[in-house]
Structure formats: C-alpha cells, structure tokens
Amino acid sequence: MKHLLLYCRPGFEGECAQEIEARAAEREVFGFARLKGNTGYVLFECYQESDSAKLLNQLPVSKLIFARQMLRVAPQVLDMSTEDRLNPLYMAAAEDLPECGRLWVETPDTNEGKELNRLCRSIATPMKAFFKKAGKLTAKENDDKPVLHVCFTGTDSAFIGYSQPKNHYPHLMGIMRLKFPKDAPSRSTLKLEEAFHYFLSKTQREKRMESGMNAVDLGAAPGGWTYQLVQKGMMVSAIDNGPMDQKLMDTGQVKHVRDDGFKWLPKKRNVHWLVCDMIESPKRVANLMCDWFIGDWCVEAIFNLKLPVKRRFHTVEECLEIIYERLDEAGVPYRLAAKHLYYDREEITVHLSRK
Ligand SMILES: C[S@@+](CC[C@H](N)C(=O)[O-])C[C@H]1O[C@@H](n2cnc3c(N)ncnc32)[C@H](O)[C@@H]1O
C-alpha cells in the first residue's frame, strides 16, 4: 500500500493535493498527488511503500487544512462484478490490512457519491461478516484499533484501506453533520457550531464557553454566529452595519454596534471569545486578529479566512505566515489550528488561542 487517500470538499482537490505534497516533503516523504476535479478526493502516491505508513502515523490529519480524512489504501479496485464485490476488495488489500475495530462504508462527498448511498447501506452488513470471517475485523467494535474504510467511487469501483484511530477524524466520510437549529437567524450558524466541536473537546467547551463570558462578533449580521454564543449564555457585542435578528436582540444578551469591525475595540479587556465572519480580504482579517492578540483584547478567536478564486492554498499559507510572524515577534504565546470545515464553502476556519 503506497497510496494515501484524502477526502476533501469537491472543487478543492487542487488545494488538498498541494498541501499533502508540501506536508509530506517537510517530512522527507516524496511522491505525487493524482487528482480529478470535483471528485472529492485526492490520491497521494509515495515513491516508497513504507512512506505511506510513515505519513499515516506521523502526519497529524489535524495539520491538514483541506483534507477531511486520511487513509492508507490499496490501488483503486475497478470493474468489480455486481455479483461479488467482497472478494476483489479483500484480495486488493489483504496483505497490508491490519485487524480493524470498525468498518466504515463511504463515498466521496459528491452527487455521484450520494447515488451510491443505497449500495453502501445494503453492502455494509455482509461486508462486516465477510471481513470478520477473514480476520480483518474484530468480533466486537473496538475504537482502539484502526478503522477499515471502503470508499465506493462507483457501483463497480472502490478504494479499500484503513485509518489510525489516534489520527483520524472520527466521523463517517470525515463529516460531522449538524442539525440546523430552527430559531437560528442564518445557516452560517452551523459553521461556528462545527468549529466549536472541531477545535475544542467536550471538556474544553465546558470550561471555555461559560455562561456570562463576554464575546465579540465582528461582521455579525443577521446573527447566526451570535446565536451560538448567546446559546452558551454569553454576552455578545455584535459589530455590523447590517440589521440583527430581533429575537436575538430580545434575549438581552446582545449589544448591536453599527461600526466598522476593523476599527471598533471594546472599552475593557474582558473579552474571552472573538469571532469574525466578515467578508473581507483574508490578509486584512489575519492582521486584524493579530492586532487583537497583540493588544491583549481577547483570549480566543475563531475566524474565517475567505478564499480568493485563484491561489487559494498560497493565500492560506501567506495568511498563516502573517500570524506566525507577527505573534512570534510580539512574543505572544498562542496555539493555532485551521480547517476547511464541512459547513465552510469558499473559506477556511481558524482557531487561535492564547496559551
Ligand atoms: C457572511 S456575513 C456574516 C454572517 C453571520 N456570521 C451570521 O452567521 O449570520 C458577513 C457580514 O460581515 C459584515 N461586514 C463586512 N465588512 C464589515 C466591516 N468592515 N465591519 C463590520 N461588518 C462588516 C457584513 O455587513 C455582513 O453582515
């Protein structure tokens, strides 16, 4: 198995490929990424067989911004007969497949993928029985063991491989699906909800999102992100020239300030959370976030970097570089993580926190 399969948002295969090549090269792993636009995945072929295992174990999937999941796979299995898909899949991977503790039958996140959902559902039970019998799946589900992934790319084609339990995103297809809260003022609310779940553990969420905390939402209207903060019991300054949702205002937890998010600052240094979803140049937003951290105006921030049409990967690298350089120079101790989340579109989400 010398390939890694990376799932990504359809349309972002180029960014995902550039990123895996860059991160692999930093670890002295060389290879090349194969991709086809809008397929929702990238295949990275390592020149050396053992290097795919090295990356699977040593490259944290959380460090990859554009990849939702990373698996070590056998070459794509093609031309399977509809009579028997299990034997060809097994034959393709058997030699290198460890004993796994769980099976995920998946598809890329595309419209073609959706059409394969029925096949995935109907094949999952016989496939489990088959791989258990073959000694590749534990009798009882075990979350400490690798996950066996079968990713159907067509009714007759699929990838088979595995991910490591300590280095994967613990959701089918690498996607955390959330229910849209009926009373939220905009669908954007799901972006911040997903970010809170993705970047913070349950314990961290309980500790760091307490009732009564102060938060600032830059570019808040109509209030989808403010809604999330209000739900946690926070007091929110919502900065935007646009109108805020009346129900949110009625909670008494929101102060709407019609001002420029690049100029406004709180009166006191008592803000824990800064969130920012302004549709503005990503470099400008990156610099603004640095200003807030260097000025000690907040403890943690979650913000979007809106991506341009071209050079998206380079823009992300440039923005993160601005943050690293400015915060290092100012001696601000921080943690930074970034991800192209499921509910993000032409943007990525960044979590920056003071250490
Ligand atoms: C994508 S919308 C925000 C949606 C919001 N997060 C929600 O969940 O409802 C972007 C907002 O940023 C605001 N915005 C853009 N530039 C701004 C600036 N310089 N100052 C304040 N708000 C700004 C716009 O008015 C717009 O309401």
The ligand as an ORCA input file, in Angstrom:
! r2SCAN-3c Opt
* xyz 0 1
  C     -21.199     36.389      5.983
  S     -21.954     37.716      6.742
  C     -21.941     37.270      8.416
  C     -22.954     36.254      8.767
  C     -23.034     35.999     10.239
  N     -21.818     35.399     10.744
  C     -24.182     35.089     10.565
  O     -23.928     33.968     10.997
  O     -25.328     35.500     10.437
  C     -20.748     38.950      6.689
  C     -21.108     40.207      7.419
  O     -19.924     40.963      7.568
  C     -20.301     42.317      7.580
  N     -19.113     43.126      7.308
  C     -18.322     43.130      6.216
  N     -17.328     44.045      6.398
  C     -17.510     44.592      7.618
  C     -16.811     45.559      8.372
  N     -15.722     46.161      7.889
  N     -17.278     45.883      9.593
  C     -18.367     45.282     10.096
  N     -19.067     44.342      9.423
  C     -18.639     44.012      8.204
  C     -21.383     42.401      6.519
  O     -22.210     43.529      6.754
  C     -22.116     41.076      6.704
  O     -23.253     41.242      7.517
*
